[in-house]
Amino acid sequence: MAVEETNKFSIEFYPPRTAEGEAKLDVVHEQLALLSPDFFSVTYGAGGSTKKGTQQIVLRYAALGSNVAPHLSFGGTDDEEVKALLATYREAGINRLVALRGDLPSGAAIHHRFASELVEFIRSETGDHFHIDVACYPETHPDSNSYESDVDYFKQKVDAGANSAITQYFYNADAYFRFVDYCQGKGIDIPIVPGVMPITNYENLSRFSNNCGAEIPRWLCNRLECFGSDKDSLRDFGIEIVTELCDALLDGGAPGLHFYSMNLSGSVTKIWNNLSLSDR
């Protein structure tokens, strides 16, 4: 797979579970579309729990002119369902996917265990039609036995046909650059795009980070705790910190940025504009 030369800047949504949430997301999408990101991605939910919502949002925003990349996993979805989704997306002009292992619903039988198997399946069904992004973890996936084994699993996804990767979020630029160097030493030559999580709520961020294995540096935890219930000041501080992180990543050669928006537009827009990403 050829390495892309230009930076890519993208934004992630998750499918709301209520009509009110969908209406709010439509407004957020409209606001963030003004930034002209290269694409939006839409998550799939644990065990494929939001797959219908994912499909509806992807098709709706694609019809509005956005480049949209649906997340896709085998979790809770059999081969025929995946084939049908691929056909639907292809017919709608979707040409990018984010392929993930996904989590199985409780009690479900294991069918395909690894994201590399999903990448192979997509390639066998659709050839090179889709640009496939996969996930990777600069601070190591919480289920991994070691840093080395985690990168080995990542390489399996690359060897299966992934075009590029999006990382779990982090707040230590060195963790990203050392990870990229290590991956290159293992023969991984696809673009590895940093995932970026704006800081808008310390309690939520702490919970997410504990679940996904992302580290919040101790100094940053201490500063965020100082804001207490002053959410506006925390958000402003978060914008400053994440802007500096993104600036360091781009200056160091990162091939783009992928923002986990949490279905909010304010912080993403300010960070985006601070970095003049629409001009890059």
Secondary structure by P-SEA (a helix, b strand, c coil): cccccbbbbbbbbcccccaaaaaaaaaaaaaaaaacccbbbbbbcccccaaaaaaaaaaaaaaaccbbbbbbccccccaaaaaaaaaaaaaaccccccccccccccccccccccaaaaaaaaaaccccccbbbbbbbcccccccccaaaaaaaaaaaaaacccbbbbcccccaaaaaaaaaaaaaaccccbbbbbbbbcccaaaaaaaaaaccccccaaaaaaaaaaccaaaaaaaaaaaaaaaaaaaaaaacccbbbbccccccaaaaaaaaaaccccc
